[in-house]
């Protein structure tokens, strides 16, 4: 199972994504694997577009990622892709994060069974 996080916007810098990666790694979730993928920024776009894949225990990785967003409120948009479903959130102005997180977890757990 894989959860892809695609970051866009002013705050979607390689350094910001590195901070997210560090956060997830420091959580020391057994079996969690983080892989970074970068895309070139589009002409006229502010910031670049960077993606990371979370492999392994997606539920725990997603919970940790949302804790990071709640605490840091970075200036970026996140597109989350899992099991053919796409969810988008504005990290600086989180709304319905609990519903999005619960849906991600439900999808991840249904794919694991």
N, C-alpha and C positions, 0 to 999 in steps of 0.2 A: 504494500500500500504506500502511496506517495501523496504528499500534500505539497503542491507548488505554490509558493508565495512570490508574486510579481509586484515589485515596488516601482511607483512612478511619482513624479512631482518634484518640487523644489528640494525636498529633503531626501530624495532617493539617491544619495551619494554612495560610492563604494565604502566610505568610512562609516556611514550610518548603518549600512547593511552588515558591515563587519561587527558593529556594536550589537546588532541583533543576533548574529552568529555566535558572538562571544557569550551573550546572555544565555542562549540555548545550550551551548556547550558547558557553561558553568553550572547549569541546573543538574548536570550529571545524571541524565535520564538513561538508564541501561538500554542499550540497543539503538539509541537515537543517532541517526547519521544525518549530517548537514552537508549539502553540496551546493556550491554557488555557480550560477550561470549568469553571464553578463550579455547584454545586448547593447549595440551602439545607440547613443541618444539620437532622437530624430531631429531633423533640422527645425530650429525654432523652439524646441522643447526645453523647458528648464529642468536641469538635473538629468540624470540618465535613467535607464530602465535596467534594473537588476533583479534577478530571480534567485531564490534558493529553494531547494527541494528538501523536504523533511521526510526521511525514511525511517521505518521502525514503528515504535509506539506513537502513532499519530495523535491519539487522544491526549497523552501527556505533553507532547510537543506543542499541540495547539493551545492547551491551557497555559503553558509557560509563555508562549508567544503573546497571548492576550494579556497576561499579567504585565509583560513588557510594555505593550501599547498603553495600558491603563496608567502605568507609572511614568512613562517617558513622553507620551503624546507627541510623537515625532510628526513633522510636517511632510507627510507622504500619504499616498493612496495605496491600498493593498488589494490586489486581486488574488483570491485564493481559489485554487482549482484542485478538486478531489473527486474521484469517481465519476467524471463527466459533468460535474456540477461546478458552477462558478459563483463565488460570493465576492462582493466588493465592499470595502469599508474605507472611510476617511479616518485615518489614525488620529488626527488632531481633534476630531469632533465625533467621537465614537457614539453611535446610537444602536440600540438593539444588539449590542455585542453578545449578550448572554444567549439570545436566540440564534445568532450566527454560530457561536461556539457550540451550542447544543446540536445544531444541525450538522456541523462538521464532525462532531464526535459520533453522532448516529450513523452517518455515512461511513466513517472509518471503521466502526465496529461491525457494521453489516457486511463490509467487504472482507473483514478478517474471518468471518464465520463461514 
